[in-house]
Amino acid sequence: MATKLPEAPRVGMVSLGCPKNLVDSERILTKLRSDGYAMSPDYAGADVVLVNTCGFLDSAKEESLEAIGEAIAENGRVIVTGCMGKEAEVIRARFPNVLAVTGAHQYEEVVGAVHDAAPMPPNAFLNLVPESGLKLTPRHYSYLKISEGCNHRCAFCIIPALRGDLVSRRPDAILREAEKLVEAGTKELLVISQDTSAYGVDIRKQPRMWKGEEIVPHMTDLARELGKIAPWVRLHYVYPYPHVDQVIPLMAEGLILPYLDIPFQHASPSVLRMMKRPANEAKVLERLKNWRAIAPDLTIRSTFVVGFPGETEQDFQYLLDWLDEAQLDRVGAFRFEPVEGAAANDLPGAVPEEVKEERYARIMEKTAAISAAKLQAKIGRTVEVIIDEVGEEGGATGRSQADAPEIDGEVFLRDAGHLNQGDIVMVEIEDADEHDLYGVPLA
C-alpha cells in the first residue's frame, strides 16, 4: 500500500534591497528547503511569510515597512529579517503582530523562527534540496557573495552598523560554491560584497588549497580562479585601490568580463572629504586611461550622490566636468537622503530639495548623452550577448558584456526564436538608443 507523505509547511519570501540581500534570501531558502519546507509563490499558499528588508535609506525603510504591512494583511504570519532588523522596536511599534524580527545575515535565527512558526512534520522524504541551493535568479546567472560587512566609515552610510566590519569567506569555499552553481546551469557569476577589492584583507595570511594549488585570499587571485570556472565573471562594488590595476590584464585575456562597478559617489575633492572617502580624482582619471589602454572594451559603471550637505554649485559643476573627462559607460545617481544614524546628518549646508532635483536632472542628462554616444559607436560591431528571455514571436532579450542584470541596459534581438535562455551568442548591432542596443544573432 502506498505511503502518504505529510504535507510540508510552505514558506513565502519577499526579498528587498541589494543583491547581497538576495543572496541572504537564497541561503535562508536553501536551508529551509533542506529542512523539508516547501516554497510558496504567493501569500495565500504560505504558512509563514519572510520579509527580507533593506534599511539603507529612509525611502528603502518605508518600502520595507509597506512590504511588511502587505504581508500581514494578505497572510498574517510574518517574520522580518534583513538590515532593518536593527530597528526591531520600529517594526514592532507599527506591526505588533509580527512573529519575529532578526538582523542581517542571521541565518540561524531566521530558520529557527520559521521552525517555531510552522513546525516541520518529521519525515526523511521531505528533506530534499538541490546541491547548488535554491535561487531567486534565473538559472543562467547567479550572485556570488565573497564577504560580509565593510571597514569603511563613509559619512552617508550605516552599512557597518547594520552588517559589521569586513568578514571574508574562505577562497576554497567560494570556488566550491561557484563550481556547484556552474554545474547547475549558471553561465554568469556576479561577484558581490560591500567592498570586493578589500576581499581577504582580514584573512590574508590564511591561504587555502584548491585542486592541489594554494590560493591566496586576494581579489586578483580569486578572480583568476573564478575565470577558470564560469564563462562570464562580473565584478561589482570595487573600490579603486591600487591593486585593482592587477585585475585589468585578466580582462584583456578574456578570463573575466571587462566590467568594473566602482562606486565613486562624487568627484569634487571637498565633497569627497566631507563624505570621508578617498579624494584623488586626478589619479583616478589617469588610471581609467591606463585601464582602457590595456582592455579597450572595458565598461565602467558607477553611482553618484547629488545634493550632499555642503555641496556647492561649484562642486557639482566639478563633477559634471569630471564626467566629461571620465566618460563612464553606465551611471546611476541618487539624491542625498538623511539616514538615521549616519554622520552626514549633522553636517552643515543642507541642500534644498528643489536644488537636489535640478542637479539630479542635470547629471542624468549628462550621463545619458555620454551613454548614447558610446552605444552609437557600437552600431555595426559584433558583440557577445547572453540571452535572458526568448519571446513567442521570434524576438529575444539579452545583455552584452557591458550590461549587468537589472541595473544596466539590454540588447533586443530579432530573428532569435531559435535561441534559449542562457545561450551566449555573437550578435551584430544594428541600432542603439541612450541605454540599449538592437541587433540580430549571427547563428
PyMOL commands that set and color helices and strands:
alter all, ss='L'
color gray80, all
select helices_A, chain A and resi 19-34+58-74+83-94+107-117+124-126+159-163+171-183+196-198+219-227+242-246+248-252+269-275+281-294+313-326+343-346+353-376
alter helices_A, ss='H'
color red, helices_A
select strands_A, chain A and resi 10-15+38-39+48-53+78-82+100-101+141-145+147-148+167-168+188-192+208-210+213-215+232-235+259-261+299-306+330-335+382-390+396-400+411-413+424-432+437-441
alter strands_A, ss='S'
color yellow, strands_A
deselect
rebuild
show_as cartoon
